[in-house]
Amino acid sequence: MLPEKGSSALVKCVFENLKETADSALGEDKHDTVISIPLTSSPEFKNTVKKCAISAGFNVLDLVPEAVAALLSVDSADMPVDGHTVVVRIGGSSMDVTVIKVLTGMYSVVDHTEEKIGGSLFDRSIGKFLCEDFNRKNRCKVEENPRSYSKVLKASKSAKHNLSTLNTAECNIESLFDGMDLISNLSRPRFETLIQNDLNKIKRDRAEYGYKAQRHINKQSGSYWRHLQSS
């Protein structure tokens, strides 16, 4: 996703790199392009994105909301039938829930909301575990030191990413607090236990919004209802 607050020079640089990759992968230099952008993007940002993409050499056919792009990317056998579909995007610090109406191959956004929850919840849960382990061994309160706690969260994020492909992640930080090192291992089963409450919160919030949106839509007309999660 492109940074909405980024300068046009940065956005152009992103598209120039994408153009080089596309040229190399496809063996040609002309590319018809559809660009996905955040639903809440301002008209100014949309215009910047389009201009930068054209300047980089792309032939821009259209700009579409990310949630619609997620639906269009699914396998044809799984494409939603006419009705309403909820697309959920869970990111590092936020969760977007978008209700899309599908009618004879046409897609229109009915409703959208954003919650300030996401993968950062997992970082804090891992961080809490590491702090408690360190405090127990060294009889201190490392989380009360902002600089030390920042290091713990950084190590937690790295461990989270490693555990997406590995069964165990090492969490080692030199001179974390008063010259003492943090040395710990986090297994995937332990990780899954630590984040269980966070996952439940995300599922509850997603289900609650989906229920509210369904009631709102069903008041207007009967509809087929399904969920599609995109992350």
C-alpha positions in Angstrom: 0.0 0.0 0.0 1.3 3.4 -0.9 1.8 6.0 1.8 -0.9 8.7 1.4 1.2 11.2 3.3 4.3 10.5 1.2 5.7 12.9 -1.3 5.0 12.5 -5.0 8.7 11.8 -5.5 8.4 8.8 -3.2 5.3 7.5 -4.9 7.0 7.9 -8.3 10.0 6.0 -7.1 7.8 3.1 -6.1 6.2 3.0 -9.5 9.5 3.2 -11.3 10.8 0.2 -9.3 7.6 -1.7 -10.1 8.0 -0.8 -13.8 11.5 -2.2 -13.9 10.3 -5.4 -12.2 7.4 -5.7 -14.7 9.6 -5.1 -17.7 12.1 -7.7 -16.6 9.4 -10.3 -15.6 7.2 -9.9 -18.7 9.8 -9.1 -21.3 8.0 -6.0 -22.6 7.7 -2.3 -21.6 4.0 -1.6 -22.1 1.7 -2.5 -19.3 -2.0 -1.9 -18.9 -2.5 -1.3 -15.1 -5.2 -1.3 -12.5 -4.1 0.1 -9.2 -5.6 -0.7 -5.8 -5.7 2.1 -3.3 -7.1 2.6 0.2 -10.9 3.3 0.2 -10.4 6.5 2.3 -7.8 8.0 -0.1 -8.3 11.7 -0.8 -9.0 12.9 -4.4 -5.6 14.6 -4.3 -3.8 11.4 -3.4 -5.6 9.5 -6.1 -4.5 12.1 -8.6 -0.9 11.9 -7.4 -0.9 8.1 -7.7 -2.3 8.1 -11.2 0.1 10.8 -12.4 3.2 9.1 -10.9 2.2 5.8 -12.4 1.7 7.3 -15.9 5.0 9.2 -15.5 6.8 5.9 -14.7 5.5 4.4 -17.9 2.3 2.5 -16.9 -1.0 2.8 -18.9 -3.4 3.3 -16.0 -6.9 1.9 -16.8 -8.5 2.5 -13.4 -8.0 3.0 -9.6 -10.1 0.6 -7.5 -10.5 0.3 -3.7 -8.3 -2.4 -2.0 -11.3 -4.4 -0.8 -12.7 -4.6 -4.4 -9.2 -5.6 -5.6 -9.2 -8.4 -3.0 -12.5 -9.8 -4.3 -11.3 -9.6 -7.9 -8.1 -11.5 -7.0 -9.9 -14.6 -5.7 -10.2 -17.8 -7.9 -13.1 -17.6 -10.3 -14.6 -20.7 -8.6 -14.8 -18.8 -5.4 -16.1 -15.5 -6.7 -19.1 -14.3 -4.7 -22.6 -14.6 -6.2 -25.0 -11.6 -6.2 -25.5 -10.3 -2.7 -23.2 -8.7 -0.1 -19.7 -9.7 0.9 -17.6 -8.5 3.8 -13.9 -8.1 3.1 -11.6 -7.9 6.2 -8.0 -6.6 6.1 -6.0 -7.1 9.2 -2.7 -5.1 9.2 0.0 -4.2 11.7 -2.0 -1.5 13.6 -5.5 -1.5 12.1 -8.3 -3.6 10.8 -10.5 -2.5 7.9 -14.0 -4.1 7.4 -15.7 -3.3 4.0 -19.1 -4.3 2.9 -19.4 -4.8 -0.9 -22.5 -5.3 -2.9 -22.1 -7.7 -5.9 -24.7 -7.5 -8.7 -24.2 -9.2 -12.1 -20.4 -8.8 -11.9 -20.5 -5.2 -10.7 -19.0 -4.2 -7.3 -20.0 -1.3 -5.2 -18.9 -0.4 -1.6 -21.8 -0.2 0.8 -20.1 0.5 4.1 -16.6 0.7 5.6 -15.1 1.0 9.0 -11.6 0.9 10.5 -10.6 -0.3 14.0 -7.3 0.5 15.6 -6.4 -3.1 16.3 -4.0 -5.5 14.4 -0.7 -7.3 14.5 0.7 -4.8 17.0 -1.5 -6.5 19.6 0.7 -9.6 19.1 3.9 -7.6 19.6 2.7 -6.3 23.0 1.6 -9.8 24.1 5.0 -11.2 23.3 6.6 -8.2 24.8 4.7 -8.7 28.1 5.9 -12.4 28.2 9.5 -11.4 27.6 9.4 -8.6 30.2 7.9 -10.9 32.8 10.5 -13.5 32.1 13.3 -11.0 32.3 11.9 -9.4 35.5 11.6 -12.7 37.2 15.2 -13.6 36.5 16.7 -10.2 37.3 14.2 -8.8 39.9 13.5 -5.6 38.0 10.8 -3.9 36.0 12.2 -3.5 32.5 9.0 -2.2 31.0 9.2 1.0 33.1 12.3 2.0 31.1 11.0 3.4 27.7 14.2 2.7 25.8 14.4 -0.9 27.1 10.8 -1.5 26.4 11.2 -0.2 22.9 13.9 -2.8 22.3 11.7 -5.5 23.7 8.9 -4.6 21.3 11.3 -4.6 18.4 12.5 -8.1 19.3 8.9 -9.2 19.8 8.0 -8.1 16.2 11.0 -10.0 14.8 10.0 -13.1 16.7 6.5 -12.9 15.4 7.7 -12.8 11.9 10.1 -15.7 12.4 7.4 -17.8 13.9 5.4 -17.5 10.7 7.8 -20.0 9.2 9.8 -21.5 12.1 8.8 -23.5 15.2 11.1 -21.6 17.5 12.4 -18.0 17.6 15.3 -16.7 19.6 14.8 -13.4 21.5 18.2 -12.0 22.4 18.9 -8.4 23.4 22.3 -7.3 24.6 22.5 -4.8 27.5 18.7 -4.5 27.7 18.6 -3.1 31.3 21.5 -2.1 33.6 24.0 -4.1 31.4 21.9 -7.3 31.7 21.1 -9.3 28.5 17.8 -10.8 27.6 18.1 -14.3 26.4 14.9 -16.2 25.7 13.4 -18.7 23.3 9.8 -18.6 22.1 8.1 -21.7 20.7 5.2 -21.6 18.3 2.8 -23.3 20.7 3.7 -20.7 23.4 3.2 -17.9 20.8 -0.2 -19.1 19.9 -1.2 -19.3 23.5 0.1 -15.7 24.1 -1.9 -14.2 21.3 -5.1 -16.2 21.8 -6.9 -13.4 23.6 -5.8 -10.9 20.9 -7.2 -13.2 18.2 -10.5 -13.5 20.1 -10.7 -9.8 20.3 -10.2 -9.3 16.6 -12.7 -12.1 15.8 -15.3 -10.5 18.2 -14.9 -7.0 16.7 -15.1 -8.4 13.1 -18.2 -10.5 13.9 -19.8 -7.5 15.7 -19.4 -5.2 12.8 -20.5 -7.9 10.3 -23.6 -8.5 12.3 -24.4 -4.7 12.5 -23.8 -4.3 8.7 -26.0 -7.4 8.0 -28.9 -6.0 10.0 -28.6 -2.7 8.3 -28.6 -4.3 4.8 -31.4 -6.8 5.6 -33.6 -3.9 6.6 -33.4 -2.7 3.0 -33.7 -6.0 1.2 -33.1 -9.7 1.5 -29.6 -10.7 0.5 -27.1 -13.5 0.3 -24.4 -12.9 2.9 -20.8 -14.2 3.2 -17.4 -13.2 4.5 -14.1 -13.0 2.8 -11.0 -12.3 4.8 -8.0 -10.6 3.2 -4.8 -9.8 5.0 
